[in-house]
Amino acid sequence: MSVQEVPLTASSRWSGTVDAMPASLADLAGPPDGTVELPGDLAWSGRTIFDLNDAEQRYLYYMTVLTSGITSDHYTRWLNADVLCEEWSRLRLPRPLRRIWQQRFPELAALVV
C-alpha cells in the first residue's frame, strides 16, 4: 500500500469526509463566479461573502468549503467542478484531506503540478 493509499484512522479530523463526498465531480454544481454568501455552518469563523471573480477570495472560498464541509450538500451546492479543477493545484489543503479527495477523484491527483 503506497503512502497515498494509507487509510485514515477513525480519529482523523477528516475521517467522515469520504461519506459526504459526491460520487462524481460532475455532482459539484456550485456557483462558478459572482458573489456568494456561505451559510454560518460553513463559514463559521470568518468571512462569509466571497467574490469568486477575485482570485484571492476564490481561493479562500474553496479552502473554507473544503476544510469546513461535513455534508454532501456542502460540497454539491457550494463547489463547482470546473473551478475546483482549476484551483486544485494551488490549494494548500491539509495532506489527509487532499489525499481523500484525490483517492475519490484521481482526475484531481493528475492536476497537481
C-alpha positions as MATLAB code, in Angstrom:
seq = 'MSVQEVPLTASSRWSGTVDAMPASLADLAGPPDGTVELPGDLAWSGRTIFDLNDAEQRYLYYMTVLTSGITSDHYTRWLNADVLCEEWSRLRLPRPLRRIWQQRFPELAALVV';
ca = [
       0.000    0.000    0.000;
       1.503    3.345   -1.031;
       1.585    6.392    1.220;
      -1.251    7.973   -0.758;
      -3.441    4.894   -0.250;
      -2.996    4.655    3.504;
      -6.492    4.789    5.033;
      -7.265    7.428    7.610;
      -7.800    6.395   11.183;
     -11.181    6.888   12.784;
      -9.708    9.625   14.937;
      -8.723   11.755   11.946;
     -10.447   15.129   11.629;
     -11.226   14.174    8.028;
     -12.444   10.588    8.556;
     -16.115   11.458    7.860;
     -15.332   13.352    4.674;
     -15.499   10.286    2.436;
     -19.110    9.594    3.400;
     -20.172   13.136    2.497;
     -18.381   13.309   -0.841;
     -20.325   13.078   -4.080;
     -19.956   10.075   -6.361;
     -18.689   12.239   -9.207;
     -17.077   15.627   -9.686;
     -19.965   16.350  -12.050;
     -22.210   16.500   -8.956;
     -20.406   19.672   -7.825;
     -22.860   22.222   -9.178;
     -21.916   25.261   -7.118;
     -21.507   28.766   -8.465;
     -18.633   29.284  -10.922;
     -18.424   33.037  -10.404;
     -20.131   36.053   -8.890;
     -20.617   37.000   -5.255;
     -21.538   34.167   -2.910;
     -22.568   34.168    0.743;
     -21.793   30.947    2.601;
     -24.051   29.802    5.437;
     -22.807   30.011    9.016;
     -22.264   26.264    9.311;
     -19.557   26.531    6.632;
     -18.122   29.993    7.212;
     -18.295   29.955   10.987;
     -15.004   31.621   11.800;
     -14.533   34.498    9.416;
     -15.549   35.853    6.057;
     -18.950   34.749    4.773;
     -19.199   36.700    1.492;
     -16.806   35.941   -1.356;
     -16.354   37.399   -4.841;
     -15.459   34.349   -6.914;
     -14.188   36.605   -9.686;
     -11.344   37.683   -7.377;
      -8.539   35.079   -7.290;
      -7.717   35.574   -3.594;
     -11.335   35.427   -2.480;
     -11.986   32.377   -4.688;
      -9.013   30.639   -3.036;
     -10.348   31.445    0.449;
     -13.831   30.306   -0.546;
     -12.605   26.915   -1.776;
     -10.375   26.448    1.258;
     -13.338   27.277    3.509;
     -15.755   24.876    1.841;
     -13.241   22.032    1.553;
     -11.963   22.285    5.115;
     -15.307   23.028    6.793;
     -17.678   20.913    4.698;
     -19.267   17.986    6.507;
     -22.367   17.207    4.457;
     -22.910   16.186    0.862;
     -24.882   19.399    0.343;
     -21.881   21.460    1.446;
     -19.892   20.063   -1.456;
     -22.546   19.745   -4.170;
     -24.160   23.122   -3.503;
     -21.071   25.260   -2.921;
     -18.284   23.721   -5.027;
     -18.117   23.893   -8.806;
     -16.329   21.028  -10.566;
     -14.645   23.174  -13.226;
     -13.451   25.780  -10.744;
     -12.273   23.120   -8.293;
     -10.165   21.555  -11.052;
      -8.732   24.961  -11.988;
      -7.832   25.734   -8.368;
      -6.807   22.260   -7.189;
      -3.044   22.505   -7.609;
      -2.947   25.902   -5.849;
      -4.986   24.922   -2.798;
      -2.899   24.335    0.337;
      -5.101   21.693    1.905;
      -4.134   19.518    4.847;
      -2.438   16.402    3.437;
      -5.047   13.922    4.723;
      -7.861   15.961    3.188;
      -6.060   16.303   -0.148;
      -5.408   12.539   -0.123;
      -9.097   11.767    0.465;
     -10.201   13.939   -2.453;
      -7.515   12.591   -4.767;
      -8.317    8.987   -3.895;
     -12.004    9.553   -4.655;
     -11.261   11.616   -7.774;
      -7.999   10.531   -9.442;
      -8.522   13.271  -12.009;
      -7.659   15.789   -9.255;
      -4.400   13.981   -8.490;
      -3.470   14.302  -12.168;
      -3.824   18.098  -11.894;
      -1.156   18.523   -9.220;
       1.907   20.055  -10.806;
];
